Structure formats: C-alpha cells, structure tokens
Amino acid sequence: MKKLGIFALGLFCLVYLLNPSAGIFEIIPDNLPLIGNLDEAAALTTLLMCLKYFGFELPDLFRRDDKDKDITIK
C-alpha cells in the first residue's frame, strides 16, 4: 500500500510538472516574483525523492562504467 501511495505521489508530481492544462492548474501562480516557482521546485524535489525510493537516482543515470573509459580514440 505504501508503494502505491508513493507511486501515485510521484505520478501527480510528474503531471504537475508537465502541466498539461497550460497553467490553469497552479498552486502558486508563476507571475508572483521570487515565490512563483516554489511549487514547481517542491514538485521536482518530491518526484526525485519518489524515484529514489524505487531505486532510480539521477547521478546513477549519467555515471559511466570503468569499461567505457578504456575506449580510446586514435
């Protein structure tokens, strides 16, 4: 049940960040100076935490293996 809740929260954050309603669905309006993008930052942080719970960490996605470093171009 916990995994389902975390998955649903991550899915909500992803939909909120993609914002298919073109700005109609906003918690904090983006036209407010300095605080307008705090809701997107919170949604991104929550999404990254949900992905980390399921084993997907952002640094691991871009890390090279040692065998990739052995390839030299001559």
Backbone bond lengths (Angstrom), bond angles and torsions (degrees), N, CA, C in turn:
res aa  C-N    CA-C-N  psi(-1)  N-CA   C-N-CA  omega(-1)  CA-C   N-CA-C  phi
1 M - - - 1.459 - - 1.534 110.48 -
2 K 1.355 115.49 -36.20 1.466 119.36 179.92 1.529 110.49 -65.63
3 K 1.331 116.96 -41.78 1.461 120.63 179.80 1.523 111.32 -62.89
4 L 1.320 116.66 -37.97 1.461 120.35 178.54 1.534 110.95 -64.75
5 G 1.324 116.78 -41.21 1.466 120.67 178.32 1.516 112.04 -65.09
6 I 1.328 116.85 -41.63 1.461 120.30 179.09 1.523 110.27 -68.24
7 F 1.326 117.10 -38.84 1.465 120.54 176.10 1.528 111.05 -62.69
8 A 1.325 117.04 -43.25 1.471 120.90 179.59 1.532 110.76 -64.67
9 L 1.330 116.61 -39.92 1.466 120.16 177.92 1.526 110.68 -64.36
10 G 1.327 117.02 -43.00 1.457 120.57 177.56 1.518 112.18 -63.92
11 L 1.318 116.31 -39.99 1.462 120.39 177.94 1.528 111.17 -65.34
12 F 1.332 116.82 -40.75 1.462 120.48 176.57 1.526 110.93 -61.17
13 C 1.340 116.41 -43.36 1.467 120.13 179.66 1.522 111.19 -64.31
14 L 1.328 117.33 -39.78 1.455 120.93 178.62 1.527 110.83 -63.94
15 V 1.313 116.91 -45.59 1.473 120.52 178.39 1.520 110.47 -63.93
16 Y 1.332 117.19 -38.58 1.458 120.62 179.00 1.520 110.70 -64.78
17 L 1.329 117.09 -39.40 1.460 119.74 179.78 1.525 111.90 -72.17
18 L 1.319 117.20 -36.53 1.459 119.60 177.06 1.523 111.31 -71.27
19 N 1.326 116.13 -29.33 1.465 124.00 173.30 1.526 113.10 49.78
20 P 1.322 116.47 65.96 1.453 118.55 -177.66 1.524 114.33 -67.88
21 S 1.309 117.51 -12.56 1.466 119.51 -178.55 1.522 112.19 -90.49
22 A 1.322 118.22 11.08 1.468 124.13 174.79 1.518 112.56 57.84
23 G 1.303 117.72 41.56 1.454 121.07 173.74 1.516 115.30 94.49
24 I 1.312 119.49 -0.73 1.460 121.29 179.70 1.530 109.39 -73.49
25 F 1.326 116.28 -37.18 1.459 122.20 -178.62 1.525 109.01 -94.75
26 E 1.321 117.79 88.83 1.458 123.19 -178.62 1.526 109.46 -130.69
27 I 1.310 116.52 135.86 1.464 120.27 174.12 1.520 109.36 -80.66
28 I 1.333 116.53 -49.94 1.462 122.47 174.47 1.525 106.93 -117.87
29 P 1.325 119.08 123.73 1.468 120.00 -179.33 1.534 111.31 -61.37
30 D 1.324 116.84 139.53 1.460 121.63 -176.62 1.521 113.07 -72.03
31 N 1.313 118.86 -15.18 1.454 119.64 -178.22 1.528 112.86 -82.99
32 L 1.326 118.97 -0.58 1.462 121.33 173.64 1.525 108.83 -80.28
33 P 1.336 117.85 125.80 1.465 119.33 -177.05 1.535 111.78 -64.86
34 L 1.297 115.82 140.80 1.464 126.80 175.07 1.523 115.40 69.21
35 I 1.305 119.30 -33.71 1.474 119.12 -178.22 1.518 112.40 -109.36
36 G 1.313 117.00 0.60 1.459 120.69 -176.25 1.510 114.47 -66.16
37 N 1.323 117.34 -27.24 1.459 119.91 -177.09 1.520 112.76 -105.32
38 L 1.307 118.45 10.68 1.462 120.59 179.33 1.522 112.03 -67.38
39 D 1.314 117.98 -33.67 1.462 119.25 179.48 1.527 111.31 -68.30
40 E 1.340 117.43 -36.51 1.458 119.57 175.67 1.526 111.47 -68.14
41 A 1.331 116.95 -37.54 1.468 120.29 177.43 1.526 110.86 -64.57
42 A 1.313 116.70 -40.40 1.472 120.31 178.26 1.527 110.67 -67.44
43 A 1.322 117.17 -38.92 1.467 120.44 178.52 1.527 110.76 -66.56
44 L 1.330 117.57 -39.60 1.460 120.56 178.42 1.522 111.08 -66.51
45 T 1.323 116.80 -42.99 1.467 120.74 177.95 1.522 110.86 -61.79
46 T 1.315 117.17 -43.60 1.464 120.92 178.87 1.523 111.21 -65.11
47 L 1.337 117.12 -40.20 1.459 120.57 178.02 1.524 110.94 -62.85
48 L 1.336 117.36 -42.85 1.462 120.42 178.54 1.525 111.59 -65.11
49 M 1.324 117.31 -35.89 1.464 120.44 176.80 1.527 110.95 -67.85
50 C 1.320 117.85 -38.32 1.469 121.18 177.05 1.522 110.75 -66.07
51 L 1.329 117.19 -40.90 1.457 120.26 177.69 1.527 110.65 -65.22
52 K 1.316 116.91 -38.19 1.467 120.43 178.42 1.522 110.78 -65.67
53 Y 1.312 118.03 -34.79 1.461 121.63 177.82 1.528 110.87 -61.07
54 F 1.339 116.38 -36.89 1.454 120.53 -179.22 1.525 112.70 -90.08
55 G 1.334 117.93 4.74 1.454 121.43 173.95 1.512 116.04 96.29
56 F 1.309 118.54 8.67 1.461 122.14 177.36 1.523 108.59 -103.59
57 E 1.329 115.93 106.44 1.452 119.58 178.51 1.520 108.77 -109.23
58 L 1.301 117.01 137.69 1.453 121.82 -175.69 1.523 112.78 -59.65
59 P 1.334 121.39 -44.82 1.474 118.90 178.64 1.527 112.92 -61.41
60 D 1.315 118.38 -31.77 1.464 120.97 180.00 1.521 112.04 -69.73
61 L 1.312 118.16 -26.54 1.456 120.77 -178.86 1.520 112.13 -70.32
62 F 1.344 117.75 -27.88 1.458 121.93 -175.83 1.525 112.95 -108.80
63 R 1.310 118.35 6.26 1.454 122.14 -178.88 1.520 109.78 -81.39
64 R 1.330 114.90 137.44 1.461 120.32 176.84 1.514 109.49 -91.36
65 D 1.307 115.57 147.36 1.456 121.16 173.94 1.527 109.03 -81.01
66 D 1.334 116.86 162.19 1.461 120.86 178.59 1.522 112.07 -65.76
67 K 1.316 116.81 -30.62 1.468 118.99 -179.79 1.525 111.56 -69.76
68 D 1.343 118.22 -24.42 1.456 120.99 176.78 1.528 111.30 -73.10
69 K 1.330 117.78 -24.99 1.460 121.78 -179.04 1.522 112.01 -77.86
70 D 1.332 118.59 -20.02 1.457 122.02 -177.62 1.521 113.01 -75.19
71 I 1.302 116.89 -13.51 1.465 120.40 -178.81 1.527 108.49 -77.23
72 T 1.313 116.03 120.86 1.461 120.54 178.93 1.508 108.83 -115.49
73 I 1.302 114.87 146.13 1.469 121.02 178.71 1.515 107.62 -104.20
74 K 1.326 116.05 123.47 1.478 120.15 -178.72 1.499 110.28 -116.43
